[in-house]
Amino acid sequence: MIITKIRTLVANYSDLPVRSGYSVKMNDEEIALFKVTNGTVYAIENRSPHPKGGVLTEGLVSGEYVFCPVYDWKIALRDGKVQAPDEGQIKTYQVEVKDDNVYIII
Amino acid sequence: MKKLVMIGNGMAGVRTIEEILKLSPNQFEITIFGQEPYPNYNRIKLSNILQGDTSFEEIIINPLDWYKENKIQLFTGEAVTKVDVEAKKVISDQGREVEYDELIIATGSSSFILPIPGADKIGVTGFRDIKDCEMMIKSAQNYNKAVVIGGGLLGLEAARGLLNLGMKVDVVHLMPNLMERQLDPIASSLLKAELESQGMRFLMEKETVEIIGDEHVAGLRFKDGSLIPADLVVMAIGIKSNTMVAKESGIYVNRGIVVNDLMETSAPNVYAVGECAEHREIVYGLVAPLYEQGKVLAERICGKETAPYEGSVTGTQLKVAGVDLYSAGEIFEVGTTKSIMVYNEYEGIYKRVLVRDNRIVGIVLYGDTKDSTRLFRMLSKKEDITGISIFEAQCSAEGGSGDIASMPNDELVCGCNGVTKGAIVEAINAQGLTTLDQVSHCTNAGRSCGRCKPMVNDILAYTLGDQFDAAAAQKTSICGCTTISREELIAEIKEKGLTSVKEVMNVLEWNNEEGCTKCRPAINYYLGMIHMDEYLDDRDSRLVNEKMHANIQKDGTYSVVPRMYGGVTNVADLKKIAEVAEKYEVPLVKLTGGQRIGLFGVKKEDLPSMWKELDMPSGYAYGKTLRTVKTCVGAQFCRYGTQDSMSLGIELEKKFERLDTPHKVKMGVSACPRNCSEAGIKDIGFVGIDGGWEIYVAGNGGVDLRAGDLLATVKTEAEVMELTGAYLQYYRETANYLERTSKWVERVGLEHVKEVLANAETRKELNERMDQTLKKYIEPWNEAIECENIKDKYYAVHTFKAGE
């Protein structure tokens, strides 16, 4: 079986603000990019895992976590897991950074 | 959506609803009927209210907002009188009919009132709800002699509360020993002696046969013919399940509403939970088993696989008038049992374990209950105690850490919320917790009745070892990232000359390097307050609304509310608003509570261009700052107006707009005491009178409804501005971040604020600092329009097609 992965250029690395969200719309998917203090870029689904929804790009970023701006849930950027005492998980995307290019691979 | 109706709005029922929402948030349309006019509160804490340790607000578990957020239709002060199990609907005492697919009966219990002559006289009450508490508190103001019937837990707590309220209290008890169902005679006599030393009087082995008096109670008559006088009689003999509605509706009722192991009653799709339910012939009255029932019921209703509820073995952990008590299992020695006892009369400690066939079958602890969880585990697991020293931990000098070491990880620490030692230790280690507050927040341990808090603290001390700082663990730190308090933070910023959020977290050794949503906005505020116009605001440490200068809505869109000074607008502005609303297809245009127009449902990427086209300043409808100054029409047009309220309102709004404050600040200006601008429930309210203005402060029209207090009456507008500036600045400098003026004034005292502001020199200095701070603000919408960086960083959405 051949697995095809699509690589899409979504941003310039130098354009990404540190400790702040960056909104990307790819086809119909809304994706939030975060460049954290150590320079790593993470991509997650731009939707709070809270049952009532909400977005994540405007959340406060601390280390490798983002706080959901509407319900204050703490979410790990690395794996999309919601931290205790809340529960849940959101989708994460594979990111590749090459030179100044930031790609999302799906 | 299926319809779920619940009769009753108490702890067991609402916990069940919480479990259901957790399992399946969108499965049901939920309606709750509560007979009491309140949201769900913590009934365990009623005695604290009576004893004056806490206020009603503090014991609310689910505030009204919770119901709103979860789209629960709540009818308070309304009782359901009948269930039509055929038609599947309930009928309330106000004639309301609501259909259900699933029905939960959680009507709880009420005080058992002795069926004796005179029990209906004024001044006779049970002790079960807020109303009873209020009645007792009121009685204490007018009368001084109370009699409590019942020497059980409830009766003794009521008696202690009445003593605190300054009444003389006699406790009448039918049996020879107090709390005879939980304590053996030795523990009981120790308790009695302790309570007598606190001022309680006891009449033991007395059976009340009549309450005497005219309309109002005057005294009690006992079976032996003796009499005692009383102005207030509290009956605390026991509780009885509230089963009336079930019985009337043909549902099978014994002592309680009878349920099976899945909490199902005899009627299809009707369930019962809590103190109204009888399961395997037991009606439980403690919170832990009720929560266990709730969990099973939630799973059943959501259609999940569930282990049946098979009953609970309970230990009773109690605190009566400062004495810790614990009891579980059998109480009385019979021929087949042997006792192991520790009796330290000097320190008031008594412990006894009953043993049969090498196994613990009963526990009574008085004065020191640290061993309770360990012993209870041995009791419930039927451990063979041969060779085990039951009270060895008694000798450990380290205040119980020996206990903690030997406690297995699956041992329950917080019975109310089902939190084990293992879960607490894991949270402490994984998240680097150092205070009791943090542990409670992360694990829920200690958030219901709070009795396990000493144990949680011991676990914290044990887990942290040498790093445990007892004083720090108890204090309220800013958040989980640090142990320092607000006062310490402010002192450190000043002393060390810290100038940025990052520097604060770094120098003061935050254990979470980049902070969280609690500390970062707070630090940013305090820095701005201290350094005034020299501080460079850290926009990314503000939460979403302040960062975006727009109010985020639940679907991720925003609202736009332009400034309308004093609620006064004009044709040109209205036209612009209309045009913008039309062009951007704004889904909702609404007048806000603060006398202006809000445009709701705006896409993030549309914000800057809409602001540009509006060309009006931000109304800051989203900020911890001055929101609006609401005004009435006033002397310019109104025939009653004695002052020009609109002009003063506009002047105030123009001067203080954009100012960062610990929490939002609302003002109102009325031109006469009819007060059309509702200035009495604003943070600062101005009421025009003949020849001057009254200034009211600390009013609140929100969650903590509170009427404002008169701060001062002044003659001129100049005096109004001067006093307002000084007052606001004093609030900015001394309040905790996120503390509204109403709470702040209650904390520091109105008289104190008046005293500070009475000094002309102090007022002048406060106003100077205020003016210096106000210099730094620029209009944020305009800034966003002008600055590409801001536009791109905060408001852009970048669109792509995959693979391009």
Interface residues (C-beta under 8 A of the other chain):
Chain A: I6 R7 T8 L9 V10 A11 D15 P17 R19 S20 Y22 S23 V24 K25 M26 N27 T37 P51 K52 G53 G54 V55 E58 G59 L60 V61 S62 G63 F67 P69 V70 D72 K74 A84 P85 I106
Chain B: L21 P25 N26 E69 A427 Q431 H441 C442 T443 N444 N512 E513 E514 G515 C516 T517 R520 D540 S541 L543 V544 K547 M548 I552 K554 D555 G556 K604 D792 K793 Y794 A796 V797 H798 T799 F800 K801 A802 G803 E804
